[in-house]
Amino acid sequence: MPSSSDPTAHPWRRRLVTGGGIARLLLWYLAFSALRHVIPLPWLARWAWHAPSGTRNREHEQKVAGRVEWLRRTLERGRGDCLQSSLVLYRELSRSGADPTLVVGFRRDQGRMQGHAWVLADGRPVAAAGDVLNGFAPTFGFGRKGTLEPTPEWASGESLRRI
């Protein structure tokens, strides 16, 4: 039987914890949505980074990634929301001890340059299907504490030649 001190022991408590978590993610999402127009990306990355608050919990990471993806799909208005959702995911994964990397990449599509942002954890994309990243060449990223990684190890010369 679950402990009465466990906040997720009862269904109504679990819903309350989930709702509170989504509300917190929503606030960050809205803040990053507005700030991305006036604050340089390196500053946003430093602000988004959060020192780990305990030992790494991969189950929690999966829940957070799902919630951020749900929030992005729910709030998407037919325009690119990848930066703010990636900043929120980067924040939450760093908070949970995953040591994520916020990645920015580019591709050419019908003669136009397109940009995209996504998050890596353990060297793999989090909450991004492979087809979404198809053709995007990782150009730079932000690692621990929002530090710029202009030539990250995961950005091979071959991927940069594609653009």
TORDRENKOL-808245 format. One record per residue: x, y, z of N, C-alpha, C, O in turn; residue in three letters. Coordinates in steps of 0.02 Angstrom, whole numbers. Example, Ala and Ser with C-alpha at 12.3 -4.5 7.8 and 13.67 -1.06 7.14 Angstrom:
BEGIN
((660,-284,390),(615,-225,390),(660,-165,390),(712,-166,423),ALA);
((642,-112,354),(684,-53,357),(645,2,394),(670,57,402),SER);
! end
This chain:
BEGIN
((43,-59,0),(0,0,0),(45,62,0),(93,65,38),MET);
((29,112,-42),(70,173,-45),(69,211,20),(20,211,58),PRO);
((124,243,33),(131,283,93),(86,345,88),(78,373,34),SER);
((58,366,144),(15,425,143),(55,488,131),(27,540,114),SER);
((122,484,141),(163,543,128),(183,548,54),(211,599,33),SER);
((170,496,15),(185,496,-56),(133,539,-92),(73,523,-88),ASP);
((154,594,-126),(105,639,-157),(66,607,-214),(15,633,-235),PRO);
((89,550,-239),(53,517,-294),(18,454,-271),(-1,412,-312),THR);
((9,446,-205),(-21,385,-178),(-94,377,-197),(-117,321,-205),ALA);
((-130,431,-203),(-202,428,-218),(-214,461,-285),(-179,507,-305),HIS);
((-264,437,-322),(-277,464,-389),(-287,540,-390),(-261,573,-435),PRO);
((-324,568,-343),(-335,640,-344),(-270,678,-331),(-260,732,-358),TRP);
((-227,651,-289),(-162,683,-277),(-119,679,-340),(-83,727,-357),ARG);
((-122,622,-374),(-82,613,-435),(-105,664,-487),(-63,695,-521),ARG);
((-171,674,-494),(-196,724,-541),(-175,795,-522),(-158,835,-565),ARG);
((-175,809,-458),(-155,875,-433),(-80,887,-448),(-62,941,-470),LEU);
((-39,836,-435),(33,842,-448),(45,851,-523),(85,893,-544),VAL);
((10,811,-564),(16,817,-637),(-7,886,-661),(27,917,-702),THR);
((-63,909,-636),(-89,975,-655),(-41,1031,-635),(-31,1078,-673),GLY);
((-13,1026,-576),(36,1076,-553),(98,1075,-596),(126,1128,-612),GLY);
((120,1016,-615),(179,1010,-659),(166,1041,-727),(209,1075,-755),GLY);
((107,1028,-755),(90,1056,-820),(84,1132,-815),(104,1167,-861),ILE);
((56,1156,-761),(50,1229,-751),(119,1262,-750),(129,1315,-779),ALA);
((166,1230,-715),(234,1257,-712),(266,1257,-782),(298,1306,-802),ARG);
((256,1202,-820),(283,1199,-888),(251,1252,-932),(285,1283,-973),LEU);
((186,1263,-923),(150,1313,-963),(179,1383,-950),(189,1421,-997),LEU);
((192,1399,-887),(220,1465,-871),(288,1475,-905),(301,1528,-933),LEU);
((331,1424,-902),(396,1429,-935),(388,1434,-1011),(422,1473,-1043),TRP);
((342,1395,-1038),(330,1396,-1111),(309,1466,-1133),(335,1492,-1182),TYR);
((262,1496,-1097),(238,1563,-1115),(293,1615,-1105),(300,1661,-1146),LEU);
((332,1608,-1053),(387,1655,-1041),(438,1651,-1098),(459,1702,-1124),ALA);
((459,1590,-1116),(507,1582,-1170),(478,1604,-1237),(514,1629,-1280),PHE);
((412,1596,-1247),(379,1618,-1308),(387,1693,-1317),(399,1717,-1373),SER);
((380,1730,-1264),(387,1803,-1267),(460,1824,-1268),(479,1867,-1308),ALA);
((500,1794,-1225),(570,1816,-1218),(613,1801,-1279),(662,1836,-1292),LEU);
((595,1750,-1318),(637,1732,-1376),(640,1787,-1428),(685,1787,-1470),ARG);
((593,1834,-1425),(593,1890,-1473),(637,1948,-1451),(653,1991,-1491),HIS);
((657,1950,-1388),(694,2008,-1363),(760,1990,-1327),(801,2033,-1315),VAL);
((769,1926,-1311),(829,1905,-1274),(870,1859,-1319),(842,1813,-1350),ILE);
((935,1870,-1324),(978,1826,-1365),(975,1753,-1340),(970,1741,-1280),PRO);
((980,1707,-1387),(975,1636,-1371),(1026,1614,-1318),(1008,1575,-1274),LEU);
((1089,1636,-1321),(1136,1614,-1268),(1112,1633,-1197),(1123,1595,-1150),PRO);
((1080,1690,-1190),(1054,1710,-1125),(996,1665,-1106),(990,1643,-1048),TRP);
((952,1652,-1154),(894,1609,-1139),(918,1539,-1117),(889,1510,-1072),LEU);
((969,1514,-1150),(995,1447,-1132),(1023,1448,-1061),(1011,1401,-1023),ALA);
((1059,1501,-1043),(1085,1505,-974),(1028,1510,-923),(1031,1479,-870),ARG);
((976,1549,-940),(919,1555,-896),(880,1490,-891),(854,1474,-838),TRP);
((877,1453,-945),(839,1391,-946),(873,1336,-905),(839,1295,-874),ALA);
((939,1336,-904),(974,1284,-867),(955,1286,-794),(950,1340,-765),TRP);
((945,1228,-764),(928,1224,-693),(973,1171,-662),(979,1116,-688),HIS);
((1005,1188,-608),(1048,1140,-574),(1007,1078,-554),(950,1085,-532),ALA);
((1037,1019,-561),(1000,958,-541),(976,962,-469),(1011,986,-425),PRO);
((915,937,-459),(885,940,-392),(883,872,-358),(840,860,-315),SER);
((928,829,-377),(930,762,-346),(961,712,-394),(994,731,-442),GLY);
((949,649,-381),(976,598,-424),(933,592,-487),(873,606,-486),THR);
((963,570,-540),(929,564,-604),(874,512,-601),(882,457,-574),ARG);
((816,530,-630),(758,486,-630),(732,482,-703),(697,527,-725),ASN);
((750,429,-738),(733,423,-809),(657,418,-820),(631,441,-870),ARG);
((622,388,-773),(549,383,-779),(518,453,-777),(473,469,-816),GLU);
((543,495,-731),(520,564,-727),(537,602,-791),(496,642,-815),HIS);
((596,590,-819),(616,622,-882),(567,606,-938),(548,651,-977),GLU);
((546,543,-942),(498,524,-994),(431,558,-985),(399,579,-1033),GLN);
((409,563,-922),(346,598,-908),(350,671,-928),(305,698,-959),LYS);
((405,704,-909),(415,774,-926),(416,784,-1001),(385,830,-1027),VAL);
((453,741,-1036),(457,746,-1109),(387,739,-1140),(370,776,-1187),ALA);
((348,693,-1115),(280,684,-1140),(236,745,-1127),(197,765,-1169),GLY);
((243,774,-1067),(204,833,-1050),(223,893,-1092),(180,931,-1115),ARG);
((288,902,-1104),(310,958,-1145),(285,949,-1217),(263,997,-1249),VAL);
((288,888,-1243),(264,874,-1310),(188,886,-1314),(165,914,-1363),GLU);
((151,865,-1264),(79,877,-1262),(65,952,-1261),(21,976,-1297),TRP);
((103,989,-1221),(94,1061,-1216),(108,1094,-1284),(71,1137,-1306),LEU);
((162,1073,-1317),(180,1101,-1382),(125,1088,-1433),(105,1134,-1469),ARG);
((101,1027,-1436),(48,1010,-1484),(-17,1049,-1469),(-52,1070,-1515),ARG);
((-32,1057,-1405),(-93,1091,-1385),(-90,1166,-1401),(-140,1195,-1422),THR);
((-32,1197,-1392),(-26,1269,-1401),(-2,1290,-1470),(-4,1349,-1487),LEU);
((21,1243,-1510),(49,1258,-1576),(-5,1292,-1619),(-62,1270,-1621),GLU);
((15,1345,-1651),(-33,1383,-1692),(-11,1383,-1765),(-20,1434,-1800),ARG);
((16,1328,-1789),(37,1323,-1858),(103,1357,-1872),(123,1364,-1930),GLY);
((137,1378,-1821),(203,1408,-1829),(253,1369,-1788),(233,1328,-1746),ARG);
((315,1381,-1799),(367,1345,-1763),(369,1362,-1689),(384,1419,-1670),GLY);
((355,1314,-1649),(360,1322,-1577),(417,1280,-1548),(419,1267,-1488),ASP);
((463,1260,-1591),(514,1214,-1569),(562,1246,-1518),(586,1212,-1473),CYS);
((576,1311,-1525),(625,1342,-1480),(599,1344,-1408),(634,1323,-1362),LEU);
((538,1370,-1398),(514,1375,-1330),(502,1306,-1298),(516,1297,-1239),GLN);
((476,1259,-1337),(466,1192,-1308),(533,1159,-1293),(539,1123,-1244),SER);
((583,1171,-1336),(649,1143,-1323),(682,1175,-1262),(716,1141,-1223),SER);
((673,1240,-1253),(699,1273,-1194),(667,1246,-1130),(701,1235,-1080),LEU);
((602,1235,-1132),(567,1207,-1073),(593,1136,-1059),(607,1119,-1002),VAL);
((599,1096,-1111),(624,1028,-1102),(696,1027,-1077),(713,988,-1033),LEU);
((737,1071,-1105),(807,1079,-1083),(809,1096,-1008),(849,1069,-970),TYR);
((766,1142,-988),(763,1162,-917),(743,1103,-873),(777,1089,-823),ARG);
((690,1070,-891),(665,1016,-849),(712,956,-847),(720,924,-794),GLU);
((743,940,-903),(790,884,-903),(854,900,-864),(882,857,-831),LEU);
((877,963,-868),(935,981,-828),(918,979,-754),(959,959,-713),SER);
((858,1001,-738),(834,999,-669),(832,927,-641),(844,916,-582),ARG);
((816,880,-686),(812,810,-664),(878,773,-669),(881,713,-656),SER);
((932,809,-688),(999,779,-687),(1018,743,-751),(1066,704,-750),GLY);
((983,754,-806),(996,718,-869),(1055,746,-908),(1078,714,-955),ALA);
((1080,805,-892),(1135,837,-927),(1119,844,-1002),(1157,818,-1044),ASP);
((1064,877,-1020),(1043,883,-1089),(1084,934,-1129),(1121,974,-1101),PRO);
((1076,931,-1195),(1105,980,-1240),(1048,1009,-1282),(1010,971,-1313),THR);
((1043,1074,-1284),(996,1109,-1326),(1031,1120,-1393),(1083,1152,-1396),LEU);
((1002,1093,-1446),(1034,1094,-1512),(995,1139,-1560),(934,1139,-1560),VAL);
((1032,1176,-1601),(1002,1216,-1654),(1033,1193,-1720),(1094,1188,-1726),VAL);
((990,1178,-1768),(1013,1155,-1833),(976,1190,-1889),(925,1222,-1879),GLY);
((1003,1181,-1949),(975,1213,-2008),(973,1164,-2066),(1010,1115,-2069),PHE);
((927,1179,-2114),(924,1141,-2176),(897,1187,-2230),(865,1238,-2217),ARG);
((910,1168,-2292),(881,1203,-2349),(822,1162,-2374),(826,1101,-2381),ARG);
((767,1196,-2386),(707,1164,-2412),(678,1209,-2466),(655,1264,-2452),ASP);
((679,1185,-2527),(655,1223,-2585),(687,1292,-2589),(654,1342,-2601),GLN);
((753,1293,-2578),(791,1355,-2583),(787,1401,-2522),(818,1454,-2522),GLY);
((749,1382,-2472),(742,1424,-2411),(778,1391,-2353),(779,1330,-2346),ARG);
((808,1431,-2311),(842,1407,-2251),(790,1400,-2196),(752,1446,-2183),MET);
((790,1342,-2163),(745,1330,-2107),(787,1313,-2045),(839,1280,-2050),GLN);
((764,1336,-1988),(797,1320,-1925),(753,1276,-1882),(692,1275,-1889),GLY);
((785,1240,-1837),(748,1197,-1791),(788,1190,-1727),(850,1192,-1728),HIS);
((754,1181,-1671),(786,1170,-1606),(759,1105,-1577),(700,1089,-1583),ALA);
((804,1067,-1545),(784,1005,-1512),(832,992,-1454),(882,1028,-1446),TRP);
((817,942,-1415),(857,926,-1355),(884,855,-1361),(849,809,-1382),VAL);
((947,848,-1342),(979,783,-1337),(990,765,-1264),(1006,808,-1223),LEU);
((981,703,-1248),(1000,675,-1183),(1033,608,-1198),(1006,568,-1236),ALA);
((1089,596,-1168),(1127,536,-1182),(1142,529,-1256),(1146,473,-1283),ASP);
((1151,586,-1291),(1169,586,-1361),(1112,571,-1409),(1123,565,-1469),GLY);
((1050,565,-1383),(993,549,-1426),(939,603,-1419),(931,633,-1366),ARG);
((903,616,-1474),(848,665,-1470),(794,644,-1421),(777,585,-1416),PRO);
((769,692,-1384),(715,680,-1336),(652,712,-1365),(652,770,-1385),VAL);
((598,674,-1366),(532,698,-1387),(532,726,-1458),(493,770,-1474),ALA);
((576,700,-1501),(576,721,-1571),(583,659,-1614),(630,620,-1607),ALA);
((536,650,-1658),(539,593,-1703),(595,604,-1754),(609,661,-1772),ALA);
((626,551,-1775),(681,556,-1822),(663,591,-1887),(704,628,-1915),GLY);
((601,582,-1911),(581,614,-1973),(576,690,-1966),(585,726,-2015),ASP);
((562,715,-1906),(560,786,-1894),(629,816,-1901),(637,873,-1925),VAL);
((680,779,-1881),(749,804,-1884),(782,790,-1951),(838,812,-1963),LEU);
((748,755,-1995),(776,736,-2059),(800,797,-2099),(762,843,-2112),ASN);
((863,797,-2116),(892,850,-2156),(919,909,-2116),(955,950,-2144),GLY);
((904,913,-2052),(931,967,-2011),(1002,950,-1990),(1015,897,-1962),PHE);
((1047,996,-2005),(1117,987,-1985),(1128,1023,-1919),(1121,1084,-1916),ALA);
((1146,987,-1865),(1159,1021,-1801),(1217,1069,-1810),(1271,1049,-1834),PRO);
((1207,1131,-1791),(1256,1183,-1803),(1291,1205,-1739),(1352,1215,-1738),THR);
((1253,1213,-1686),(1282,1229,-1621),(1234,1206,-1567),(1177,1189,-1581),PHE);
((1257,1205,-1506),(1216,1183,-1451),(1236,1216,-1386),(1287,1251,-1382),GLY);
((1195,1205,-1336),(1208,1231,-1269),(1208,1172,-1221),(1159,1135,-1218),PHE);
((1262,1165,-1185),(1268,1110,-1139),(1255,1131,-1067),(1211,1171,-1053),GLY);
((1295,1102,-1023),(1288,1115,-951),(1293,1189,-936),(1338,1223,-960),ARG);
((1247,1213,-895),(1243,1283,-873),(1231,1331,-931),(1245,1390,-925),LYS);
((1205,1306,-987),(1190,1349,-1044),(1251,1371,-1082),(1250,1421,-1117),GLY);
((1305,1333,-1075),(1368,1350,-1108),(1364,1334,-1183),(1346,1278,-1202),THR);
((1383,1383,-1224),(1382,1373,-1296),(1435,1322,-1317),(1493,1326,-1295),LEU);
((1415,1275,-1359),(1460,1226,-1387),(1461,1236,-1462),(1423,1204,-1498),GLU);
((1505,1282,-1487),(1502,1298,-1558),(1522,1241,-1604),(1498,1238,-1661),PRO);
((1565,1197,-1583),(1583,1139,-1624),(1575,1076,-1582),(1624,1043,-1564),THR);
((1513,1059,-1568),(1502,1000,-1526),(1523,936,-1559),(1524,931,-1620),PRO);
((1540,887,-1518),(1563,823,-1544),(1509,787,-1585),(1526,747,-1628),GLU);
((1445,801,-1573),(1392,768,-1609),(1377,800,-1676),(1337,773,-1714),TRP);
((1408,858,-1691),(1398,891,-1755),(1457,875,-1800),(1508,909,-1798),ALA);
((1450,824,-1840),(1505,804,-1884),(1510,852,-1943),(1462,886,-1960),SER);
((1568,854,-1972),(1578,895,-2032),(1531,875,-2087),(1509,917,-2126),GLY);
((1516,811,-2092),(1470,787,-2144),(1401,817,-2136),(1370,838,-2185),GLU);
((1376,821,-2075),(1308,848,-2065),(1307,923,-2082),(1256,948,-2105),SER);
((1362,958,-2071),(1364,1029,-2086),(1369,1041,-2161),(1347,1093,-2185),LEU);
((1398,996,-2199),(1403,1004,-2271),(1336,997,-2305),(1327,1020,-2362),ARG);
((1288,965,-2272),(1222,955,-2303),(1185,1021,-2313),(1141,1025,-2356),ARG);
((1201,1072,-2274),(1166,1135,-2282),(1206,1178,-2329),(1185,1234,-2343),ILE);
! end
